[in-house]
Amino acid sequence: MADNALLDEFSDALWLEDGLSRNTLDSYRRDLKQFQAWLEKLHGRELLAATHADLLDYLAHKVSARAKATSTSRLLSSLKRFYQYALRQNKISADPSLNIESPKLPRGLPKTLTEEDVEKLLAAPNVEDALGLRDRTMLEVIYASGLRVSELVTLKVAQVSQDMGVVRIMGKGSKERLVPLGEEALSWVRRYAKEARPQILGQRSTDALFVTGRAGAMTRQSFWHLLKRHAVYAGLRMAISPHTLRHAFATHLLNHGADLRVVQMLLGHSDISTTQIYTHVARERLKQLHAKHHPRG
């Protein structure tokens, strides 16, 4: 029962952080349940008591059962995500999945929105309503800056310099970065701060920039819900998460000629290889445009 409750917590955390689909979450859970059953049967241990050797033995067991490389890779991904989560939550003192390499597979491209899709999404909220104006401003800011959803919802008023047109972000690893907002997003921030935020707060006060009707900061879950609602209203058929807008931010910058190192800095990636995936997305988009519009495409 303890393991089942833990898997529930883990699934909820994945959904909130990455907006993963139900099918993906079910796959993660199925992988972990199978490992849980194997571990209990052979070693009489629960998930949190698994050792590095247990994980290697289980992967060897799957390979000997002729599991495909893609299945083994996904299984290891499930195990790594789970034990990284458990470590962050102080449920274990060491990650047993460390230094276990995944099979080399072709890297998939992240799904992204076209510039036309983004325009439709940005136009979806009703800006004549205070909450709609807040939503429009949040969408403008995340698309203009490429912030992680956790960075967006925890923004403080003091982190935004309206004079300089930048936001100051303390990202992963306590690394600070300054990210430009651009004139369009900045104009929405000014309008929201002047019109909607005081109306939503009333007589209450908080240092959070984006506030709810309860005068508190918005949660990641709440933003994910409002994003999904506006995407449906905009007629977008693909599944959208806050990370989709981060992908769009990076891809559209590269499509318009931005330097990869600049995009890396704006995203707050410590390793440029993490950013390089977006060059592939941009290249695919350019290929499509060439094929569609060039007379010899």
PASEBA-1860 file (N, C-alpha, C; in nm, 3 decimals):
! residues 297
1> MADNALLD> 0.083/-0.121/0.000/0.000/0.000/0.000/0.086/0.126/0.000 ~ 0.198/0.120/0.074/0.286/0.237/0.083/0.340/0.273/-0.054 ~ 0.380/0.168/-0.131/0.433/0.191/-0.266/0.325/0.250/-0.357 ~ 0.201/0.203/-0.345/0.093/0.254/-0.428/0.067/0.402/-0.402 ~ 0.067/0.441/-0.275/0.047/0.582/-0.241/0.162/0.667/-0.295 ~ 0.283/0.611/-0.290/0.400/0.681/-0.340/0.391/0.700/-0.492 ~ 0.343/0.599/-0.562/0.326/0.610/-0.707/0.219/0.713/-0.743 ~ 0.117/0.723/-0.660/0.016/0.827/-0.680/0.078/0.965/-0.669
9> EFSDALWL> 0.160/0.987/-0.566/0.228/1.115/-0.547/0.318/1.146/-0.666 ~ 0.393/1.045/-0.709/0.486/1.061/-0.821/0.413/1.098/-0.949 ~ 0.303/1.029/-0.977/0.223/1.058/-1.098/0.169/1.201/-1.094 ~ 0.119/1.241/-0.978/0.066/1.378/-0.964/0.177/1.481/-0.989 ~ 0.296/1.454/-0.936/0.408/1.547/-0.954/0.447/1.559/-1.100 ~ 0.451/1.446/-1.172/0.484/1.448/-1.315/0.380/1.526/-1.394 ~ 0.255/1.506/-1.360/0.147/1.576/-1.431/0.158/1.726/-1.409 ~ 0.184/1.767/-1.286/0.194/1.909/-1.255/0.316/1.973/-1.319
17> EDGLSRNT> 0.429/1.905/-1.314/0.553/1.964/-1.363/0.561/1.967/-1.514 ~ 0.519/1.858/-1.580/0.541/1.846/-1.724/0.413/1.841/-1.807 ~ 0.298/1.832/-1.740/0.173/1.824/-1.816/0.166/1.700/-1.903 ~ 0.222/1.588/-1.855/0.226/1.466/-1.935/0.086/1.410/-1.956 ~ 0.068/1.343/-2.070/-0.062/1.285/-2.101/-0.092/1.167/-2.008 ~ -0.220/1.130/-2.004/-0.261/1.018/-1.921/-0.192/0.890/-1.967 ~ -0.176/0.869/-2.099/-0.110/0.750/-2.150/0.034/0.741/-2.103 ~ 0.105/0.855/-2.106/0.245/0.856/-2.062/0.255/0.826/-1.913
25> LDSYRRDL> 0.167/0.889/-1.835/0.167/0.864/-1.691/0.136/0.718/-1.660 ~ 0.042/0.661/-1.736/0.008/0.520/-1.717/0.127/0.430/-1.750 ~ 0.204/0.468/-1.853/0.322/0.389/-1.890/0.426/0.392/-1.779 ~ 0.450/0.510/-1.723/0.544/0.523/-1.612/0.499/0.436/-1.495 ~ 0.372/0.448/-1.464/0.319/0.374/-1.349/0.327/0.223/-1.372 ~ 0.297/0.179/-1.494/0.301/0.036/-1.526/0.444/-0.018/-1.513 ~ 0.541/0.057/-1.564/0.682/0.016/-1.551/0.720/0.000/-1.404 ~ 0.681/0.096/-1.323/0.719/0.094/-1.182/0.646/-0.016/-1.106
33> KQFQAWLE> 0.520/-0.041/-1.142/0.445/-0.149/-1.077/0.508/-0.285/-1.107 ~ 0.554/-0.302/-1.232/0.616/-0.429/-1.270/0.748/-0.448/-1.195 ~ 0.826/-0.340/-1.184/0.950/-0.348/-1.108/0.922/-0.374/-0.961 ~ 0.818/-0.310/-0.910/0.779/-0.328/-0.770/0.746/-0.475/-0.742 ~ 0.669/-0.536/-0.833/0.629/-0.677/-0.815/0.752/-0.769/-0.822 ~ 0.841/-0.743/-0.917/0.963/-0.823/-0.931/1.053/-0.810/-0.808 ~ 1.066/-0.688/-0.760/1.152/-0.661/-0.644/1.097/-0.728/-0.518 ~ 0.966/-0.722/-0.502/0.901/-0.784/-0.386/0.915/-0.936/-0.390
41> KLHGRELL> 0.894/-0.993/-0.509/0.897/-1.138/-0.523/1.037/-1.196/-0.503 ~ 1.139/-1.132/-0.563/1.274/-1.187/-0.559/1.354/-1.144/-0.436 ~ 1.330/-1.023/-0.389/1.415/-0.971/-0.281/1.337/-0.927/-0.157 ~ 1.204/-0.929/-0.165/1.123/-0.891/-0.049/1.141/-0.747/-0.008 ~ 1.170/-0.660/-0.106/1.192/-0.519/-0.075/1.090/-0.430/-0.143 ~ 1.067/-0.312/-0.082/0.981/-0.211/-0.142/1.064/-0.123/-0.235 ~ 0.995/-0.038/-0.313/1.062/0.046/-0.413/1.172/0.133/-0.353 ~ 1.145/0.193/-0.239/1.242/0.287/-0.181/1.365/0.216/-0.125
49> AATHADLL> 1.358/0.084/-0.113/1.472/0.009/-0.061/1.557/-0.052/-0.172 ~ 1.520/-0.027/-0.299/1.593/-0.085/-0.412/1.736/-0.033/-0.416 ~ 1.826/-0.119/-0.458/1.967/-0.082/-0.469/2.006/-0.067/-0.616 ~ 2.124/-0.012/-0.637/2.180/0.000/-0.772/2.185/-0.137/-0.839 ~ 2.228/-0.238/-0.763/2.239/-0.374/-0.817/2.101/-0.429/-0.855 ~ 1.998/-0.396/-0.775/1.862/-0.441/-0.807/1.818/-0.389/-0.944 ~ 1.845/-0.261/-0.968/1.805/-0.201/-1.096/1.878/-0.265/-1.212 ~ 2.008/-0.290/-1.195/2.085/-0.355/-1.301/2.034/-0.497/-1.326
57> DYLAHKVS> 2.003/-0.568/-1.218/1.951/-0.705/-1.232/1.818/-0.705/-1.307 ~ 1.733/-0.608/-1.273/1.602/-0.603/-1.337/1.613/-0.569/-1.485 ~ 1.701/-0.474/-1.518/1.721/-0.439/-1.659/1.778/-0.559/-1.736 ~ 1.871/-0.633/-1.674/1.926/-0.752/-1.737/1.817/-0.858/-1.758 ~ 1.728/-0.868/-1.661/1.613/-0.960/-1.671/1.524/-0.923/-1.790 ~ 1.499/-0.795/-1.808/1.414/-0.750/-1.919/1.482/-0.774/-2.053 ~ 1.613/-0.748/-2.058/1.687/-0.769/-2.183/1.689/-0.918/-2.219 ~ 1.710/-1.003/-2.119/1.712/-1.147/-2.145/1.575/-1.197/-2.191
65> ARAKATST> 1.471/-1.124/-2.153/1.335/-1.158/-2.198/1.305/-1.096/-2.334 ~ 1.412/-1.044/-2.399/1.406/-0.987/-2.533/1.319/-0.862/-2.542 ~ 1.327/-0.780/-2.439/1.258/-0.651/-2.444/1.325/-0.561/-2.548 ~ 1.248/-0.482/-2.620/1.302/-0.392/-2.722/1.384/-0.282/-2.655 ~ 1.478/-0.226/-2.732/1.561/-0.118/-2.680/1.475/0.002/-2.639 ~ 1.370/0.029/-2.716/1.282/0.142/-2.683/1.211/0.118/-2.551 ~ 1.166/-0.007/-2.527/1.098/-0.040/-2.402/1.194/-0.032/-2.284 ~ 1.317/-0.081/-2.305/1.417/-0.076/-2.197/1.454/0.068/-2.165
73> SRLLSSLK> 1.464/0.150/-2.269/1.497/0.291/-2.249/1.387/0.362/-2.171 ~ 1.261/0.333/-2.208/1.149/0.395/-2.137/1.143/0.347/-1.992 ~ 1.170/0.218/-1.972/1.171/0.163/-1.837/1.276/0.233/-1.751 ~ 1.396/0.249/-1.806/1.502/0.315/-1.729/1.465/0.460/-1.703 ~ 1.401/0.525/-1.801/1.355/0.662/-1.781/1.255/0.670/-1.666 ~ 1.164/0.572/-1.660/1.065/0.567/-1.552/1.134/0.552/-1.417 ~ 1.231/0.463/-1.411/1.302/0.439/-1.286/1.382/0.562/-1.244 ~ 1.450/0.624/-1.340/1.531/0.742/-1.308/1.442/0.857/-1.259
81> RFYQYALR> 1.332/0.881/-1.329/1.243/0.990/-1.287/1.188/0.965/-1.147 ~ 1.152/0.840/-1.121/1.095/0.805/-0.990/1.197/0.826/-0.879 ~ 1.318/0.775/-0.898/1.417/0.785/-0.790/1.472/0.927/-0.776 ~ 1.475/1.005/-0.884/1.511/1.146/-0.872/1.405/1.220/-0.790 ~ 1.278/1.187/-0.816/1.169/1.247/-0.738/1.180/1.208/-0.590 ~ 1.203/1.079/-0.565/1.215/1.031/-0.427/1.330/1.100/-0.354 ~ 1.439/1.123/-0.425/1.555/1.190/-0.365/1.522/1.335/-0.331 ~ 1.454/1.404/-0.425/1.414/1.544/-0.401/1.321/1.556/-0.281
89> QNKISADP> 1.238/1.455/-0.263/1.142/1.457/-0.152/1.201/1.402/-0.022 ~ 1.333/1.374/-0.024/1.403/1.321/0.095/1.347/1.188/0.143 ~ 1.295/1.108/0.049/1.245/0.976/0.084/1.356/0.872/0.078 ~ 1.464/0.905/0.005/1.582/0.819/0.000/1.704/0.909/0.014 ~ 1.816/0.851/0.054/1.938/0.931/0.074/2.032/0.925/-0.045 ~ 2.010/0.828/-0.135/2.094/0.816/-0.254/2.010/0.761/-0.368 ~ 2.039/0.804/-0.490/1.965/0.762/-0.609/2.026/0.633/-0.665 ~ 1.954/0.521/-0.658/2.010/0.394/-0.707/2.021/0.388/-0.860
97> SLNIESPK> 1.958/0.483/-0.929/1.962/0.478/-1.076/2.079/0.556/-1.135 ~ 2.162/0.617/-1.048/2.277/0.694/-1.097/2.373/0.605/-1.174 ~ 2.431/0.663/-1.280/2.535/0.596/-1.359/2.487/0.471/-1.430 ~ 2.358/0.465/-1.457/2.306/0.358/-1.543/2.271/0.422/-1.676 ~ 2.339/0.379/-1.782/2.323/0.441/-1.913/2.204/0.383/-1.988 ~ 2.133/0.472/-2.059/2.023/0.427/-2.144/2.076/0.379/-2.278 ~ 2.005/0.287/-2.344/2.043/0.248/-2.479/2.035/0.370/-2.572 ~ 2.125/0.383/-2.666/2.126/0.497/-2.757/2.010/0.483/-2.857
105> LPRGLPKT> 1.925/0.585/-2.858/1.810/0.585/-2.949/1.807/0.717/-3.026 ~ 1.743/0.718/-3.145/1.726/0.845/-3.215/1.646/0.941/-3.128 ~ 1.689/1.065/-3.121/1.624/1.160/-3.033/1.498/1.217/-3.097 ~ 1.387/1.211/-3.025/1.262/1.266/-3.075/1.261/1.417/-3.066 ~ 1.181/1.477/-3.152/1.171/1.622/-3.154/1.054/1.667/-3.067 ~ 1.074/1.770/-2.986/0.962/1.819/-2.905/0.854/1.881/-2.993 ~ 0.729/1.859/-2.957/0.620/1.922/-3.032/0.620/2.071/-3.001 ~ 0.592/2.149/-3.104/0.590/2.292/-3.082/0.473/2.354/-3.157
113> LTEEDVEK> 0.447/2.479/-3.128/0.339/2.554/-3.191/0.395/2.641/-3.303 ~ 0.318/2.660/-3.407/0.357/2.756/-3.509/0.333/2.897/-3.454 ~ 0.389/2.996/-3.522/0.367/3.134/-3.478/0.219/3.170/-3.489 ~ 0.151/3.116/-3.589/0.007/3.139/-3.604/-0.071/3.078/-3.488 ~ -0.031/2.957/-3.447/-0.094/2.892/-3.332/-0.080/2.977/-3.206 ~ 0.041/3.031/-3.185/0.066/3.112/-3.066/-0.022/3.237/-3.068 ~ -0.035/3.299/-3.185/-0.119/3.419/-3.196/-0.263/3.387/-3.157 ~ -0.312/3.272/-3.202/-0.450/3.230/-3.167/-0.463/3.210/-3.016
121> LLAAPNVE> -0.363/3.146/-2.957/-0.366/3.120/-2.814/-0.362/3.250/-2.734 ~ -0.275/3.341/-2.774/-0.262/3.468/-2.702/-0.391/3.550/-2.709 ~ -0.463/3.535/-2.819/-0.586/3.613/-2.838/-0.707/3.551/-2.769 ~ -0.691/3.431/-2.713/-0.806/3.358/-2.656/-0.867/3.423/-2.531 ~ -0.787/3.469/-2.433/-0.848/3.524/-2.311/-0.927/3.654/-2.339 ~ -1.033/3.675/-2.264/-1.113/3.797/-2.272/-1.046/3.905/-2.187 ~ -0.976/3.998/-2.251/-0.897/4.096/-2.176/-0.982/4.210/-2.117 ~ -1.111/4.209/-2.144/-1.200/4.307/-2.080/-1.234/4.264/-1.938
129> DALGLRDR> -1.204/4.139/-1.906/-1.226/4.084/-1.773/-1.091/4.082/-1.700 ~ -1.091/4.111/-1.569/-0.965/4.121/-1.494/-0.886/3.990/-1.499 ~ -0.954/3.877/-1.479/-0.885/3.749/-1.481/-0.838/3.714/-1.623 ~ -0.918/3.753/-1.722/-0.877/3.731/-1.861/-0.754/3.813/-1.896 ~ -0.748/3.935/-1.846/-0.630/4.020/-1.869/-0.508/3.960/-1.801 ~ -0.527/3.905/-1.682/-0.417/3.836/-1.613/-0.368/3.717/-1.697 ~ -0.464/3.637/-1.748/-0.427/3.519/-1.826/-0.350/3.560/-1.952 ~ -0.400/3.663/-2.021/-0.332/3.710/-2.144/-0.189/3.753/-2.111
137> TMLEVIYA> -0.173/3.823/-2.000/-0.040/3.871/-1.961/0.053/3.755/-1.929 ~ 0.002/3.654/-1.860/0.085/3.538/-1.828/0.129/3.464/-1.954 ~ 0.037/3.449/-2.050/0.070/3.383/-2.175/0.173/3.463/-2.254 ~ 0.155/3.594/-2.256/0.250/3.681/-2.326/0.389/3.671/-2.263 ~ 0.393/3.669/-2.130/0.522/3.667/-2.059/0.593/3.534/-2.081 ~ 0.523/3.422/-2.070/0.590/3.293/-2.083/0.638/3.271/-2.227 ~ 0.562/3.321/-2.325/0.605/3.306/-2.464/0.720/3.401/-2.497 ~ 0.717/3.521/-2.440/0.820/3.620/-2.469/0.951/3.589/-2.400
145> SGLRVSEL> 0.945/3.515/-2.289/1.065/3.495/-2.207/1.113/3.351/-2.200 ~ 1.027/3.254/-2.234/1.065/3.114/-2.226/1.082/3.065/-2.083 ~ 1.015/3.128/-1.987/1.028/3.087/-1.848/0.972/2.947/-1.826 ~ 1.028/2.877/-1.730/0.966/2.753/-1.683/0.837/2.792/-1.610 ~ 0.739/2.701/-1.606/0.612/2.734/-1.543/0.632/2.767/-1.395 ~ 0.725/2.697/-1.329/0.750/2.725/-1.187/0.806/2.866/-1.169 ~ 0.885/2.912/-1.268/0.940/3.047/-1.261/0.832/3.151/-1.286 ~ 0.739/3.120/-1.376/0.632/3.214/-1.409/0.539/3.236/-1.291
153> VTLKVAQV> 0.490/3.127/-1.231/0.387/3.140/-1.127/0.443/3.195/-0.996 ~ 0.575/3.188/-0.978/0.635/3.239/-0.854/0.697/3.378/-0.872 ~ 0.675/3.439/-0.989/0.731/3.572/-1.013/0.681/3.672/-0.908 ~ 0.772/3.748/-0.855/0.738/3.857/-0.762/0.739/3.989/-0.840 ~ 0.662/4.084/-0.790/0.656/4.216/-0.855/0.796/4.275/-0.868 ~ 0.878/4.256/-0.766/1.012/4.316/-0.763/1.107/4.252/-0.865 ~ 1.070/4.135/-0.919/1.157/4.070/-1.016/1.144/4.129/-1.156 ~ 1.041/4.206/-1.177/1.017/4.264/-1.309/1.061/4.411/-1.309
161> SQDMGVVR> 1.155/4.444/-1.395/1.198/4.582/-1.412/1.127/4.638/-1.535 ~ 1.025/4.720/-1.511/0.951/4.777/-1.623/1.035/4.880/-1.698 ~ 1.128/4.944/-1.628/1.216/5.041/-1.693/1.311/4.973/-1.790 ~ 1.372/4.862/-1.743/1.469/4.789/-1.826/1.403/4.688/-1.919 ~ 1.278/4.652/-1.888/1.208/4.555/-1.971/1.260/4.413/-1.957 ~ 1.304/4.377/-1.835/1.357/4.243/-1.811/1.297/4.184/-1.685 ~ 1.306/4.050/-1.674/1.271/3.982/-1.549/1.397/3.916/-1.496 ~ 1.411/3.919/-1.365/1.526/3.857/-1.299/1.481/3.722/-1.243
169> IMGKGSKE> 1.544/3.616/-1.292/1.502/3.481/-1.257/1.612/3.408/-1.181 ~ 1.574/3.343/-1.072/1.664/3.253/-1.002/1.624/3.112/-1.044 ~ 1.700/3.054/-1.135/1.662/2.926/-1.192/1.720/2.807/-1.119 ~ 1.731/2.695/-1.193/1.784/2.571/-1.134/1.928/2.592/-1.090 ~ 1.964/2.531/-0.979/2.099/2.544/-0.928/2.130/2.682/-0.874 ~ 2.024/2.758/-0.838/2.039/2.894/-0.784/2.119/2.984/-0.877 ~ 2.101/2.963/-1.009/2.168/3.048/-1.106/2.075/3.160/-1.150 ~ 2.122/3.283/-1.136/2.039/3.398/-1.172/2.060/3.433/-1.319
177> RLVPLGEE> 1.951/3.470/-1.385/1.963/3.518/-1.522/1.863/3.632/-1.545 ~ 1.898/3.723/-1.634/1.809/3.831/-1.674/1.752/3.799/-1.811 ~ 1.619/3.803/-1.822/1.553/3.766/-1.948/1.472/3.884/-1.999 ~ 1.497/3.929/-2.123/1.418/4.039/-2.180/1.272/3.996/-2.199 ~ 1.182/4.092/-2.184/1.040/4.065/-2.205/0.994/4.106/-2.345 ~ 1.055/4.210/-2.400/1.007/4.261/-2.528/0.893/4.360/-2.506 ~ 0.874/4.449/-2.600/0.777/4.557/-2.584/0.634/4.508/-2.570 ~ 0.598/4.405/-2.647/0.460/4.356/-2.645/0.423/4.300/-2.507
185> ALSWVRRY> 0.505/4.207/-2.458/0.476/4.147/-2.327/0.484/4.252/-2.217 ~ 0.581/4.345/-2.229/0.595/4.448/-2.127/0.473/4.538/-2.121 ~ 0.416/4.567/-2.237/0.295/4.652/-2.239/0.178/4.582/-2.170 ~ 0.171/4.449/-2.186/0.065/4.374/-2.118/0.089/4.369/-1.968 ~ 0.214/4.356/-1.925/0.247/4.357/-1.783/0.206/4.491/-1.721 ~ 0.236/4.600/-1.791/0.199/4.733/-1.740/0.048/4.749/-1.728 ~ -0.023/4.703/-1.831/-0.169/4.715/-1.828/-0.229/4.629/-1.717 ~ -0.179/4.506/-1.704/-0.227/4.417/-1.598/-0.199/4.476/-1.460
193> AKEARPQI> -0.078/4.528/-1.440/-0.040/4.584/-1.310/-0.124/4.706/-1.275 ~ -0.164/4.780/-1.376/-0.242/4.902/-1.352/-0.391/4.874/-1.337 ~ -0.445/4.784/-1.418/-0.589/4.764/-1.423/-0.638/4.638/-1.350 ~ -0.581/4.521/-1.386/-0.638/4.395/-1.339/-0.591/4.355/-1.201 ~ -0.462/4.368/-1.174/-0.409/4.320/-1.046/-0.474/4.391/-0.927 ~ -0.485/4.524/-0.927/-0.553/4.591/-0.815/-0.699/4.547/-0.800 ~ -0.764/4.522/-0.914/-0.904/4.480/-0.911/-0.918/4.341/-0.850 ~ -0.827/4.251/-0.885/-0.832/4.115/-0.831/-0.801/4.115/-0.682
201> LGQRSTDA> -0.701/4.195/-0.642/-0.658/4.197/-0.502/-0.755/4.271/-0.410 ~ -0.818/4.377/-0.460/-0.902/4.460/-0.373/-0.817/4.527/-0.267 ~ -0.853/4.511/-0.141/-0.780/4.572/-0.030/-0.665/4.484/0.021 ~ -0.651/4.365/-0.037/-0.547/4.273/0.010/-0.414/4.304/-0.058 ~ -0.307/4.248/-0.005/-0.175/4.275/-0.063/-0.091/4.148/-0.066 ~ -0.002/4.140/-0.163/0.092/4.029/-0.178/0.204/4.075/-0.268 ~ 0.320/4.009/-0.258/0.431/4.045/-0.346/0.432/3.963/-0.474 ~ 0.336/3.868/-0.487/0.326/3.788/-0.608/0.278/3.874/-0.724
209> LFVTGRAG> 0.337/3.857/-0.842/0.294/3.936/-0.958/0.159/3.887/-1.009 ~ 0.149/3.757/-1.035/0.026/3.702/-1.089/-0.057/3.640/-0.976 ~ -0.174/3.696/-0.954/-0.253/3.659/-0.836/-0.387/3.596/-0.875 ~ -0.441/3.522/-0.780/-0.572/3.459/-0.799/-0.678/3.540/-0.725 ~ -0.802/3.496/-0.739/-0.911/3.563/-0.669/-0.899/3.556/-0.519 ~ -0.812/3.465/-0.471/-0.790/3.453/-0.326/-0.670/3.536/-0.280 ~ -0.619/3.618/-0.371/-0.508/3.710/-0.340/-0.377/3.638/-0.312 ~ -0.364/3.516/-0.366/-0.238/3.444/-0.351/-0.175/3.420/-0.486
217> AMTRQSFW> -0.053/3.367/-0.486/0.015/3.334/-0.610/-0.055/3.215/-0.676 ~ -0.052/3.211/-0.806/-0.111/3.100/-0.879/-0.023/2.975/-0.866 ~ -0.085/2.859/-0.869/-0.010/2.733/-0.866/0.017/2.688/-1.010 ~ 0.113/2.596/-1.023/0.142/2.540/-1.156/0.020/2.469/-1.211 ~ -0.052/2.400/-1.123/-0.170/2.327/-1.167/-0.277/2.422/-1.221 ~ -0.297/2.534/-1.153/-0.396/2.632/-1.198/-0.359/2.689/-1.334 ~ -0.230/2.719/-1.353/-0.188/2.774/-1.482/-0.206/2.671/-1.592 ~ -0.174/2.545/-1.561/-0.190/2.439/-1.661/-0.337/2.430/-1.703
225> HLLKRHAV> -0.429/2.441/-1.609/-0.572/2.435/-1.640/-0.617/2.552/-1.726 ~ -0.573/2.673/-1.690/-0.617/2.789/-1.769/-0.556/2.784/-1.910 ~ -0.433/2.735/-1.921/-0.370/2.722/-2.052/-0.449/2.624/-2.138 ~ -0.487/2.512/-2.079/-0.564/2.411/-2.152/-0.698/2.468/-2.197 ~ -0.763/2.544/-2.110/-0.893/2.603/-2.141/-0.882/2.701/-2.258 ~ -0.781/2.786/-2.255/-0.764/2.885/-2.361/-0.722/2.819/-2.493 ~ -0.645/2.709/-2.483/-0.605/2.637/-2.605/-0.728/2.578/-2.675 ~ -0.820/2.524/-2.596/-0.944/2.469/-2.653/-1.024/2.581/-2.719
233> YAGLRMAI> -1.034/2.695/-2.651/-1.109/2.809/-2.706/-1.044/2.859/-2.835 ~ -0.911/2.851/-2.842/-0.838/2.898/-2.961/-0.846/2.798/-3.077 ~ -0.902/2.680/-3.049/-0.916/2.579/-3.154/-0.790/2.501/-3.182 ~ -0.698/2.496/-3.087/-0.573/2.421/-3.106/-0.597/2.275/-3.070 ~ -0.563/2.186/-3.160/-0.596/2.045/-3.142/-0.488/1.967/-3.067 ~ -0.364/2.012/-3.074/-0.257/1.937/-3.007/-0.263/1.957/-2.856 ~ -0.215/1.857/-2.783/-0.209/1.868/-2.637/-0.103/1.973/-2.601 ~ -0.139/2.067/-2.516/-0.050/2.178/-2.483/-0.023/2.180/-2.333
241> SPHTLRHA> 0.103/2.199/-2.299/0.143/2.218/-2.160/0.222/2.348/-2.154 ~ 0.249/2.400/-2.033/0.333/2.520/-2.024/0.467/2.503/-2.095 ~ 0.519/2.379/-2.095/0.648/2.355/-2.159/0.639/2.373/-2.311 ~ 0.519/2.355/-2.368/0.501/2.374/-2.511/0.534/2.518/-2.551 ~ 0.496/2.613/-2.467/0.526/2.753/-2.496/0.675/2.782/-2.482 ~ 0.740/2.712/-2.391/0.886/2.725/-2.378/0.955/2.671/-2.504 ~ 0.904/2.558/-2.555/0.955/2.505/-2.681/0.935/2.607/-2.794 ~ 0.814/2.665/-2.799/0.783/2.760/-2.906/0.875/2.882/-2.898
249> FATHLLNH> 0.898/2.932/-2.778/0.988/3.046/-2.757/1.125/3.018/-2.819 ~ 1.183/2.902/-2.786/1.317/2.868/-2.835/1.318/2.845/-2.985 ~ 1.221/2.770/-3.034/1.218/2.737/-3.176/1.198/2.861/-3.263 ~ 1.107/2.949/-3.222/1.079/3.068/-3.302/1.198/3.164/-3.301 ~ 1.269/3.171/-3.189/1.390/3.253/-3.185/1.491/3.201/-3.288 ~ 1.513/3.070/-3.290/1.610/3.012/-3.382/1.564/3.026/-3.528 ~ 1.433/3.012/-3.550/1.380/3.029/-3.685/1.408/3.169/-3.739 ~ 1.414/3.266/-3.648/1.438/3.405/-3.689/1.585/3.444/-3.676
257> GADLRVVQ> 1.673/3.344/-3.662/1.815/3.371/-3.670/1.889/3.393/-3.540 ~ 1.826/3.364/-3.426/1.895/3.384/-3.297/2.012/3.286/-3.284 ~ 2.115/3.328/-3.214/2.231/3.244/-3.187/2.197/3.140/-3.081 ~ 2.246/3.017/-3.101/2.214/2.908/-3.009/2.259/2.938/-2.867 ~ 2.376/3.002/-2.853/2.428/3.035/-2.719/2.336/3.134/-2.648 ~ 2.279/3.226/-2.723/2.187/3.324/-2.665/2.061/3.253/-2.615 ~ 2.009/3.161/-2.697/1.890/3.086/-2.657/1.919/3.003/-2.533 ~ 2.038/2.942/-2.528/2.079/2.865/-2.410/2.076/2.953/-2.285
265> MLLGHSDI> 2.129/3.074/-2.297/2.134/3.165/-2.184/1.993/3.207/-2.141 ~ 1.907/3.235/-2.238/1.770/3.279/-2.206/1.689/3.167/-2.140 ~ 1.712/3.044/-2.184/1.639/2.930/-2.127/1.694/2.889/-1.991 ~ 1.817/2.929/-1.962/1.879/2.889/-1.836/1.931/2.748/-1.838 ~ 1.970/2.698/-1.958/2.029/2.565/-1.969/2.178/2.572/-1.934 ~ 2.223/2.482/-1.849/2.365/2.481/-1.815/2.447/2.412/-1.923 ~ 2.384/2.323/-1.999/2.453/2.247/-2.103/2.391/2.279/-2.238 ~ 2.473/2.322/-2.333/2.419/2.362/-2.463/2.358/2.244/-2.538
273> STTQIYTH> 2.398/2.120/-2.505/2.340/2.005/-2.572/2.190/1.995/-2.545 ~ 2.147/2.046/-2.430/2.004/2.049/-2.399/1.931/2.143/-2.493 ~ 1.997/2.251/-2.531/1.936/2.352/-2.619/1.939/2.307/-2.764 ~ 2.036/2.223/-2.801/2.056/2.189/-2.942/1.937/2.117/-3.004 ~ 1.853/2.054/-2.922/1.735/1.987/-2.976/1.648/2.085/-3.053 ~ 1.648/2.212/-3.011/1.564/2.310/-3.077/1.614/2.345/-3.217 ~ 1.745/2.326/-3.241/1.796/2.351/-3.376/1.737/2.250/-3.473 ~ 1.714/2.126/-3.424/1.654/2.024/-3.509/1.508/2.061/-3.540
281> VARERLKQ> 1.437/2.110/-3.439/1.298/2.152/-3.460/1.293/2.264/-3.562 ~ 1.381/2.364/-3.545/1.384/2.478/-3.637/1.418/2.431/-3.777 ~ 1.513/2.336/-3.788/1.554/2.287/-3.920/1.438/2.216/-3.989 ~ 1.363/2.136/-3.912/1.248/2.066/-3.970/1.144/2.166/-4.021 ~ 1.122/2.272/-3.942/1.025/2.375/-3.982/1.071/2.446/-4.109 ~ 1.199/2.475/-4.119/1.252/2.542/-4.238/1.241/2.451/-4.360 ~ 1.262/2.322/-4.339/1.246/2.226/-4.449/1.101/2.228/-4.501 ~ 1.007/2.229/-4.408/0.866/2.229/-4.446/0.830/2.356/-4.525
289> LHAKHHPR> 0.881/2.470/-4.476/0.855/2.596/-4.545/0.915/2.595/-4.685 ~ 1.037/2.540/-4.697/1.104/2.534/-4.827/1.024/2.445/-4.922 ~ 0.983/2.328/-4.872/0.908/2.234/-4.956/0.776/2.294/-5.004 ~ 0.715/2.375/-4.918/0.584/2.432/-4.949/0.594/2.551/-5.044 ~ 0.696/2.634/-5.025/0.697/2.763/-5.096/0.802/2.776/-5.206 ~ 0.905/2.689/-5.206/1.008/2.704/-5.308/0.964/2.634/-5.437 ~ 0.988/2.696/-5.553/0.941/2.634/-5.680/1.003/2.497/-5.706 ~ 1.119/2.469/-5.646/1.180/2.337/-5.662/1.179/2.258/-5.531
297> G> 1.089/2.296/-5.441/1.081/2.228/-5.312/1.023/2.091/-5.322
END
